[in-house]
Amino acid sequence: MSPISSPDGSSSPPRPANSPADGPATNPADGPATHPAGEPATHPAGEPATSPGGGPPRPRPGAEPAEPAEPDGAHSPSPTTLATKPHQTGRDPDKPDPSGPDPSGLGVAERASRDLAAQFEDEKPGRVLSGPAGLLLTTAALAVGALALWQVFRPLSQGSKYYLIIFLAGVLPLVFLAYPADLRLPGRLRIWRGRASTGPTVSDWVLVALAVAACLYPVLPIRIGSGGGGYNAFLDRQGLLTPTDLVLGTILLLLLLEACRRTTGWILPAVCLLFLGYGYYGGFLPQSWPVAHAGLDFSQLVDAFYNSDSGFYGTPLDVAASYIVLFTIYGAALEFSGAGRFFVELSAAAFRRSRTAAGRTAVASGFLLGTVSGSGAATTVSIGAVTWPLLRRAGYPPERAGGMLAAAGVGAILSPPTLGAAAFIIAEYLGVSYLQVLGWATVPTVLYYLGILFAVEIDARRSGVRPAVIDVGSPWRLLARFGYHFASLIAIIVFLAVDVSATRAVVFAILLTVALSFLDRAHRLTPGRLVTALVTGVRGVLAVTAVCAAAGIITATTTKTGLGPQAAALLIGGAQAVTSDPTFVLVLTALLAAVALTLLGLAVPVTASFVIGWVIVGPALLDLGVTAPAAAMFVFYFAVLSEVSPPTALAAVAAAAVTGGRLVPTMWQTLRYALPAYLIPIAFVITPAGLGLLGIGGVQRIAFAAVVTALSVAVLAVAAGGWLPGVGRAGAPERVLGALAGVTLLWLEPVPVTVGAALAAVAAAGVFLRRRSAGRPSTNPLKERL
C-alpha cells in the first residue's frame, strides 16, 4: 500500500518490530518491545525512540519542532500540504511500482505494513519459512486451498464431516510448522536445545507427524489394533470407542490445545481445560448446585470431542473450512490486486479539500478496507501506515490518532460484506443465509462509523487541528481508472441476492478479481502471484482453524452437561433478585451479559468469545423473549469489542505501534471513539423496536430506529468530546445531561425518546448560554488537549 509522503517526498512507513534498523535483534515472537508496565520503550526524556513497531518517532529535543496547533478563528491556519503516491501520481499507472515488488508482489512499504500487521493478528506471530520447510508449507497450503475450492463445486461424496477431517489434517500440521513453540525455558534446558533456530525444531516435526496421524486416523481404511478400519467403521463406534480411538482422540485433544497456545496464547487453552475439568468433575459437585450434573468419564468426553458432530468437527470448524478459508483467499487476492491501496487513495481524494481531511480519510479508509479485511488489528495497521503521517502533520497527538485508527480498524469485523469469522457461525447456528446476517449488520455498521466521524469533527474543532490539503487527483478520475476494485464486492452481494450460496459467491468474486487485476500492469495476478495469494490466504486461516476446532471442547461439554440452560437460569436469577419487573429484568440481564461478554473477550479471540457467549449467554436472552437474530448480534458485537476494550485492546496496541503513542492513553482514546458500539447492541434486545436496527420489522420501524439511534450517537459524541459543533465548549453539566439523553434515546419507545430528546435540547441550550456568557465566538476552540 502506498504510504502518504511528507512534502519532501519521503515516506514514513512502519518497519517490522524486529527490523535491524530498530536496534538489537529481537525475537519476532516477542512482539513489540515494551516496558514491564506495557508502555512503549522510551528515551530518558520520556518519549519513545520509535513506535514499538518501528513507526515514526515522536518529537524529541533537537528534532524538527512540530507546528503548534492554532485556534480556529480570526486567523486561518496555514494548511499542511501532503502528497500521496496514488496509482497515477509520479509514475505511469501501468508501470511497475519503483519500490520494487518482491516475488510476492508487494513493495517495500507494503511488506513492512504486512510484517507489522502480523505482530497483532495473534498474540504470537508466525515464522517466515524457507528451504524444505517453506516448500512443504507452500505445497500443503496449495493443496488445502485447492481442496476448499474443489469442495464448493464437487463436494466429497462421503459427506461434510469427512471433508472436515481431511481439512483439519491439512491445516493442523501447518500450525506447528508456521508458529514457533516460544517457550521460555530455564538456562540449562536452553543450552541443551542448542542455538535458537528460526525454522521448525525436531519437536515441531514430531508434532506435525502426530497431527497427521491423529487427524487422518478416522478415515484410514486399515485396522490399527482394535480400531481403524475406515470412516464408516469409525462412525459405527460412536459411544463405544476402542482403546486405540481413545489414544488418538486424546492426542488430537492435546495437539489442538498446543496449537491454540501457539497462535493465541495460554488463555484459550486454559478455558478449554476448565470446561474439560467441569465435564469430568462436575458429577462430584453437590447436586443441589444449579451447575452440577451427573458426571462424565474421560472416554465419554473424548467420544463427544472426537466422534460427534458437536466436538472438534462441529459447526465452528465447518465454518472455518467452508467459509472463512475462502474469504481469506479472496481478501489476499484483493490485496495483491492493489485494492487496498486504491481504497485508501480514494478516501484521501474524497476529503482532500475539507478541514478535517486527515481524520475523515482515516475513518473512510478503515470502512473501505474493512469491507474486505474482516480483521481489526490488520486493518488498523494498514490504514495507520498510510494515514498516520497525514494525521501527525495535521496536529493530532499520537494517542488520539492511535485511538481513531484503532476504532476505525475494528469496524472491519463489523463491516459487510466480509464480517468477522463469528458472523459465519451466526448464519450456521441460526440456519439463515449469510446475506441475512449482512443485512442485520448494515445499519449498526453505518451508525458505528457515524459515531467515529462525529468524534473526529468534534476533536478538530475543540483542539485546533490544522487543515490538510492532500495532493491527490480527482476522486472521479481515480474511480474511473481503478473503480473496478468494487466490482467483486458488489458481485458477492448480487450473487447472494439471487440465492447463490456464499461459498460459490466468493469463489466467483475471486475469479472476477483475478480477471480484473490485469487492468493494472503493476498488480496483475499472474500464476506466480496467484499462488502466493492462495498460500497467503490459507496461512491466514491457520490460527482461526485451531481456535474453531478447540471451540468444539466448549460446545461439546456444554451440550453433554446441559451447562447452557443452567448458566442462563443463574444469569436471569441474578437479575430477578434485584427486580421482579419483566422489563427491568431484561435490561439488567442484558447489562450483566454485556459485562460478562466484554470480560470474556479480553481473554480469548473473537471467534471463541462468540462461541462461549452464545452457549452461555444466548439461552438467557432467548428465555426472556429476545429474538434469535437480536441475541446473536448482541453476543457478536460484544465479542468483537474485545479488540478495543482495555486492558488488552489488541487493535489499540497495533495503533500505538504505528503512531508511537503511549499505550494506555491510546486505549482510552479508542474506547471514546468506539463508544457507540458498546451501547447500540443493548438497543437490539431491550425493546422490540430495536429490531429495526437489524433491518427487521418494515420500513417505518427501521427508519425510526435508525434516525433516533443516529441522534443518540451524535449526542453521546458531544458528551464524550465536550464540544458542540457550531456552538462551542460543553461544560460538565451539559456533558452529563448529554450522556443521559443519549442513553435514554436508545430505549426506542415513544416516551423515552421524547424524554431523551428534551434532555438533549436542554444540554444544547446550556452550551449556547455558556458560549454567550463567555463572550467568545463559537469558532474559537479550547487550546487544551483532550
Secondary structure, DSSP 8 states (H G I E B T S, - for coil): ----B-TTS-B-----TT-GGGSS---GGG-S-B-TTS-B-B-TTSSBSS-TTS------TTS--------SSSS----EEEE---TTSSS-TTS--TT---TTS--HHHHHHHHHHHHHHSSS------HHHHHHHHHHHHHHHHHHHHHHHS--TT-HHHHHHHHHHHHHHHHHHHS-------HHHHHHH-S--SS--HHHHHHHHHHHHHHHGGG--SEETTEES-HHHHHHTTTS--HHHHHHHHHHHHHHHHHHHHHH-SHHHHHHHHHHHHHHHGGGS-TTSTT--S---HHHHHHHHHSSTTTTTSHHHHHIIIIIHHHHHHHHHHHHTTHHHHHHHHHHHHTTTSTTHHHHHHHHHHHHHHHHH--HHHHHHHHHHHHHHHHHHHT--HHHHHHHHHHHHHGGGTSTTS--HHHHHHHHHHT--HHHHHHHHHHHHHHHHHHHHHHHHHHHHHTT---EEEE---HHHHHHHHGGGGHHHHHHHHHHHTT--HHHHHHHHHHHHHHHGGGSGGG---HHHHHHHHHHHHHTTHHHHHHHHHHHHHHHHHHHHTHHHHHHHHHHHHHHTT---HHHHHHHHHHHHHHHHHHHHHHS-HHHHHHHHHHHTHHHHHHTT--HHHHHHHHHHHHHGGGTSTTT-HHHHHHHHHH---HHHHHHHHHHHTHHHHHHHHHHHHSGGGGGGGT-S-HHHHHHHHHHHHHHHHHHHHHHHTEETTTEE--HHHHHHHHHHHHHHTS-SHHHHHHHHHHHHHHHHHHHHHHHHHT--TT---SS--
